[in-house]
Structure formats: C-alpha cells, structure tokens
Amino acid sequence: MSQVDAATDEQAMAHILLGDDPQRFTKPQTVDTTLRDFESMTHSIDQIMEDNPNALVMIDSYINGPLILLAKHPDRFVIASDRDFKQRMEDAHHQVDYILLAPPVGQAALTGANAFYPEMYGGGVPWARLVTEYTENGKGRLFRIDRNIPN
C-alpha cells in the first residue's frame, strides 16, 4: 500500500478492506467478506442508536472505518476528523454516550480514546460501563458512559 498516494487513514482503510494484495481490487467478494466481519458490530450499534435517538458514539475511524460505511446513522459517530473531536475526547464523560475501543495493541493503542484513556479497555474507568465485547474481525469493546458517576 505504500505506493498509493493517499492519507494514512485512507491507506489504513484500504489495508483493512483489501489486505496486502493490490490485486484484490479485482475481487469484490473479498471486500464484501471483510465488511461482513463488521456486520454484527454495526447491527448492535445501529440498535443502540435507534433505541437512543440522541446517542453519540465515539469510535476510532482508523481501526473501525468499515463501521462508518455500514451504519444507518454515521452522522452520530464522533471521529478524529470532527472539528470538535479533541474537546469531546477530553470531556467524554459529558460529551458522548458511548465509546467503542479496539483492543489496545499495536497501532490501535496509539489512536484516539485508547491513547487518551489507556485504562478504559481493561475496565479501569469507573464512569465507563462495558456494554458488549465484539470478538469477530471488527473486534472491540463498547462502553456506555455513566454520567451519574463522577469522573
């Protein structure tokens, strides 16, 4: 992917969708299979958003980019390219309703909320309650923010 003239996040998305083989561009079923890996996560988060019409979910678009493509309400994700992302991340306890974290290994440990709240994935943030854990390719843990617990 290093030969492609694209931003880092675009290269990461292409890698997620296509892997290391540029010939996979000619095999759409490979892309579908990769996107299908995020269907369970997408369905779960779509249901949360439908049950909570004002809910905002902070996600790492670098790791979970396919989720944005598949979700019914992509406008309700808080992502790094949002103008107010830094403000929302620094005050997530009051600014978002859910945070989806990828396992904090490799590059995922250095991105977004994983870097800002390194103890959250392991359950070390009292105001973030684990809702569900996703174990397929789109791996991660979804936390609900409990505003009744001080940060």
C-alpha positions as CSV (number, residue, x, y, z in Angstrom):
1,M,0.0,0.0,0.0
2,S,3.0,2.3,0.3
3,Q,2.8,3.0,-3.4
4,V,-0.6,4.5,-3.2
5,D,-0.8,8.3,-2.9
6,A,-3.3,8.5,0.0
7,A,-3.6,9.8,3.5
8,T,-2.6,7.5,6.4
9,D,-6.3,6.8,7.3
10,E,-7.1,6.1,3.7
11,Q,-4.2,3.7,3.4
12,A,-5.4,2.0,6.6
13,M,-8.9,1.6,5.3
14,A,-7.6,0.2,2.0
15,H,-5.5,-2.2,4.0
16,I,-8.5,-3.3,6.1
17,L,-10.6,-3.8,3.0
18,L,-8.0,-5.2,0.7
19,G,-5.2,-6.6,2.7
20,D,-1.7,-6.5,1.3
21,D,-2.6,-7.7,-2.2
22,P,-3.4,-4.8,-4.6
23,Q,-4.9,-7.4,-7.0
24,R,-7.7,-7.8,-4.5
25,F,-9.2,-4.7,-6.1
26,T,-10.5,-7.0,-8.8
27,K,-12.2,-9.3,-6.3
28,P,-15.2,-7.5,-4.8
29,Q,-16.2,-10.6,-2.8
30,T,-13.0,-10.1,-0.7
31,V,-14.1,-6.6,0.2
32,D,-17.7,-7.9,1.0
33,T,-16.3,-10.6,3.2
34,T,-14.2,-8.1,5.1
35,L,-17.1,-5.7,5.5
36,R,-19.3,-8.6,6.6
37,D,-16.9,-9.1,9.5
38,F,-18.3,-5.8,10.9
39,E,-22.0,-6.6,10.4
40,S,-22.5,-7.8,14.0
41,M,-20.9,-4.8,15.5
42,T,-22.8,-2.5,13.1
43,H,-26.2,-4.1,13.9
44,S,-25.6,-3.8,17.6
45,I,-24.6,-0.1,17.4
46,D,-27.4,0.7,15.0
47,Q,-29.9,-0.8,17.5
48,I,-28.4,1.3,20.3
49,M,-28.7,4.4,18.2
50,E,-32.3,3.6,17.3
51,D,-33.2,3.0,21.0
52,N,-31.4,6.2,22.0
53,P,-32.1,8.8,19.2
54,N,-29.6,11.3,20.6
55,A,-26.8,9.0,21.4
56,L,-23.3,9.8,20.2
57,V,-20.7,7.1,19.9
58,M,-17.0,7.9,19.8
59,I,-15.1,5.4,17.6
60,D,-11.7,5.2,16.1
61,S,-12.3,5.5,12.4
62,Y,-8.7,4.4,11.8
63,I,-9.5,0.9,13.2
64,N,-13.3,0.7,12.8
65,G,-13.7,2.6,9.5
66,P,-16.0,-0.1,8.0
67,L,-18.5,0.6,10.7
68,I,-19.0,4.1,9.4
69,L,-19.6,2.7,5.9
70,L,-22.2,0.2,7.1
71,A,-24.0,2.1,9.9
72,K,-27.5,3.6,9.5
73,H,-26.5,6.7,11.4
74,P,-22.9,7.5,10.6
75,D,-23.5,11.2,11.5
76,R,-23.8,10.1,15.1
77,F,-20.3,8.9,15.4
78,V,-17.7,11.1,16.9
79,I,-14.5,10.6,14.9
80,A,-11.0,12.1,14.8
81,S,-11.7,14.2,11.8
82,D,-14.6,16.0,13.6
83,R,-13.7,19.6,14.4
84,D,-14.7,19.1,18.0
85,F,-13.2,15.7,18.4
86,K,-10.4,16.8,20.8
87,Q,-12.9,18.7,23.0
88,R,-15.3,15.7,23.1
89,M,-12.5,13.2,23.8
90,E,-11.1,15.3,26.6
91,D,-14.5,15.5,28.2
92,A,-16.0,12.3,27.0
93,H,-17.8,11.9,30.3
94,H,-20.1,14.8,29.3
95,Q,-19.7,14.8,25.5
96,V,-20.5,11.3,24.3
97,D,-22.8,8.5,25.3
98,Y,-20.7,5.5,24.2
99,I,-17.1,4.8,23.4
100,L,-16.1,1.9,21.1
101,L,-12.5,0.9,21.7
102,A,-10.4,-1.5,19.6
103,P,-8.1,-3.8,21.6
104,P,-5.2,-1.6,22.6
105,V,-2.4,-3.4,20.8
106,G,-0.1,-2.3,18.0
107,Q,-1.3,0.9,16.3
108,A,-4.7,0.8,18.0
109,A,-3.0,1.6,21.3
110,L,-1.8,4.9,20.0
111,T,-5.1,6.2,18.5
112,G,-7.9,8.3,19.8
113,A,-9.6,7.3,23.0
114,N,-7.2,4.3,23.6
115,A,-4.3,6.7,23.9
116,F,-6.3,9.3,26.0
117,Y,-8.0,6.7,28.3
118,P,-5.4,3.8,28.3
119,E,-7.1,2.2,31.3
120,M,-10.6,2.1,29.9
121,Y,-10.3,-1.0,27.8
122,G,-9.4,-3.1,30.9
123,G,-12.4,-1.6,32.8
124,G,-10.3,0.9,34.8
125,V,-12.6,3.9,34.2
126,P,-15.4,3.9,36.8
127,W,-17.8,6.1,34.6
128,A,-17.5,3.8,31.6
129,R,-19.5,0.6,31.8
130,L,-18.9,-2.3,29.4
131,V,-21.9,-2.9,27.3
132,T,-20.6,-5.6,25.0
133,E,-17.5,-7.1,23.6
134,Y,-17.1,-7.9,19.9
135,T,-14.9,-10.8,19.0
136,E,-15.0,-11.1,15.2
137,N,-12.7,-9.3,12.9
138,G,-14.3,-6.0,13.9
139,K,-13.0,-6.5,17.5
140,G,-13.6,-4.1,20.3
141,R,-15.4,-3.2,23.5
142,L,-18.4,-0.9,23.6
143,F,-18.6,1.2,26.8
144,R,-21.6,3.3,27.9
145,I,-20.8,6.5,29.7
146,D,-22.5,6.8,33.1
147,R,-22.8,10.5,33.9
148,N,-24.1,9.7,37.4
149,I,-20.6,8.6,38.4
150,P,-18.1,11.5,38.7
151,N,-15.1,11.4,36.5
